[in-house]
Amino acid sequence: MNSYDVIIIGAGAAGLFAAVIALQKGKSVLVLEHSEKPGKKILISGGGRCNFTNLYASPENYISQNPHFCKSALARYTQHDFIELVEKHKIAYHEKKLGQLFCDGSSKQIVDMLMKESNGAELKINCKVNSVEKENSFVVKTSLGKFESGSVIIASGGLSIPKMGATAFGYKIAKQFGINIVETKPALVPLLLGKDDLKTFKELSGISTDAIISTGKISFRENILFTHKGLSGPAILQISSYISNSDRINIDLLPENNLDEIKNSKEKQELKTYLKKYFSERFIQVLAENYINSKPLYQYNEKEVNKINSTLKNLMLNIPGNEGYEKAEVTAGGVDTDELSSKTMMSKKVEGLFFIGEVTDVTGWLGGYNFQWAWSSAHAAASSI
Ligand SMILES: Cc1cc2nc3c(=O)[nH]c(=O)nc-3n(C[C@H](O)[C@H](O)[C@H](O)COP(=O)(O)OP(=O)(O)OC[C@H]3O[C@@H](n4cnc5c(N)ncnc54)[C@H](O)[C@@H]3O)c2cc1C
C-alpha cells in the first residue's frame, strides 16, 4: 500500500491549491479526483474568465453559522497573496466591477497555473473513493487501489451543478466520523416567482434593470434580470443566499431616485413617457398594466405621487422557491465550522481529517469570494500538515 504525507480528495479549486501548498512544504501528496479532469468548475467559472478573487474580500462577505470562523484563514492567505501568484504566472487580469478580478484570457490559465504549481503531486483522475477508514493512520480504498496517510483533506465541494461532478461525498465522510452538518441549500441561485407574479413579469424575460433588493437588514444594489421562471441577475443571486423558500423580498426599482419632482408638475407629458428616463418601454408597459395608472403629469396630486413612489420603491414579491442545485453557483451550509479548527481546518474530533472549500459551512457572496475561500482554507489546512 502506497503511503503519502497527505491525501487530498477532490481536485477542484481548494484541492489543487492545497496540493500546491503541501508540496511547497516538502510533503508527498496524492490527489484523488472522481471525474475525468481537474478544476472543472474553475473552467466554467466567471463566464469562462474565472473571477478568481475580489480586491475587497473580507469576512463580512461570507455567510456561516459562525461568522468569525473564516477570519483567520482569510487573514493568513489574502486576495493579495493570490494576485501575487497570478502575476508571477504572467496571467493578465482586470477588475470588472466592485473589486471582481477576472482573467483577460480564459479560466484555463488558472487551472494551468494550479497544475504547474502542483506538479510533483500524484494526481489520480477517474478514481472512485470507496471508503476512508481511520486506524492508526487513514486508509483510503479506491477503484485504483488502497492508499495510506496520516492526513486526509476533504476538498470535494458542495452539491451545486451535479452534472459537473458535484457529490455529497464530503458530507457523508463528515457524518461517518460523527461530525455535524449544517443543513445545506442552494445559494447564488435564480429565484422562482409565484404564479400570479410570473404572469405579470414573464413577458419581461431577458430584461434587466438596476435595483436594490432587500430582505430584513440585508440589501444588495446591482442589476436584476427577469427570466421565464422568475428573477436572476447579480442582485438576485446575492440575496438568494440569505432567504428561505416562501420568504418575501423587497425591490426598489428607483435606487437613488423618486418621483417627487412631478408633484407640482405643469407638464402635459404622460407618466408613461416620463418614466422612459428610468425604464425600458416594455418595462413601463408592464408597470402601467399592473401597478400604475398613467396620465398627464399635471393631473397627479401629491397623494397619488406618493403612492407610485411607494409602489416603485417597495415592490414586495413572494418567493416560493429557487431553481435548485442544478442552477446554483454554490451550496450554503455544510460541515459545521464549530467542528473545525479555524486555524487549520482540521476536525476537532478526528486528528488528521481536514475539510476545506465549499464543503464547509462558509459561503461567499458572488464576485470572486468563493474562490478566495477555497484558496485561503486550502492554505490554512495544507500549511499545518
Ligand atoms: C457556473 C459557476 C460559476 C462560478 N463562478 C465563480 C467565480 O467566477 N468566482 C468564484 O469565486 N466562484 C465561482 N463559482 C463558485 C466556485 O466554483 C466554487 O465555490 C469553488 O469551485 C469551490 O471549490 P471547491 O474546491 O471547494 O469545490 P469544487 O471546485 O467543486 O471541487 C470539488 C472537486 O471534488 C470532486 N469530487 C466530488 N466528489 C468527489 C468524490 N466522491 N471523489 C473524488 N472527487 C470528488 C469534484 O469532481 C471536483 O473536482 C462558480 C460556480 C459555478 C457553478
The ligand as a Gaussian input file, in Angstrom:
#p B3LYP/6-31G(d) Opt

LIG

0 1
 C      -21.205000      28.139000     -13.049000
 C      -20.359000      28.534000     -11.866000
 C      -19.574000      29.674000     -11.945000
 C      -18.822000      30.066000     -10.838000
 N      -18.047000      31.182000     -10.935000
 C      -17.325000      31.589000      -9.874000
 C      -16.457000      32.716000      -9.976000
 O      -16.258000      33.291000     -11.057000
 N      -15.809000      33.118000      -8.830000
 C      -15.938000      32.457000      -7.632000
 O      -15.327000      32.861000      -6.640000
 N      -16.703000      31.355000      -7.540000
 C      -17.383000      30.902000      -8.625000
 N      -18.143000      29.770000      -8.516000
 C      -18.104000      29.007000      -7.268000
 C      -16.793000      28.176000      -7.220000
 O      -16.677000      27.442000      -8.424000
 C      -16.771000      27.228000      -6.024000
 O      -17.045000      27.930000      -4.853000
 C      -15.406000      26.556000      -5.905000
 O      -15.129000      25.822000      -7.070000
 C      -15.353000      25.646000      -4.693000
 O      -14.122000      24.994000      -4.691000
 P      -14.001000      23.528000      -4.078000
 O      -12.621000      23.062000      -4.409000
 O      -14.435000      23.519000      -2.673000
 O      -15.054000      22.662000      -4.892000
 P      -15.023000      22.281000      -6.435000
 O      -14.282000      23.269000      -7.208000
 O      -16.435000      21.975000      -6.777000
 O      -14.161000      20.940000      -6.472000
 C      -14.582000      19.731000      -5.910000
 C      -13.896000      18.615000      -6.650000
 O      -14.144000      17.390000      -5.973000
 C      -14.524000      16.411000      -6.914000
 N      -15.317000      15.402000      -6.226000
 C      -16.611000      15.469000      -5.830000
 N      -16.977000      14.323000      -5.251000
 C      -15.888000      13.505000      -5.268000
 C      -15.648000      12.159000      -4.841000
 N      -16.604000      11.431000      -4.277000
 N      -14.413000      11.623000      -5.034000
 C      -13.423000      12.361000      -5.643000
 N      -13.599000      13.611000      -6.092000
 C      -14.813000      14.187000      -5.890000
 C      -15.290000      17.196000      -7.981000
 O      -15.368000      16.491000      -9.190000
 C      -14.442000      18.448000      -8.060000
 O      -13.376000      18.311000      -8.951000
 C      -18.872000      29.323000      -9.624000
 C      -19.647000      28.176000      -9.572000
 C      -20.377000      27.764000     -10.677000
 C      -21.192000      26.503000     -10.576000

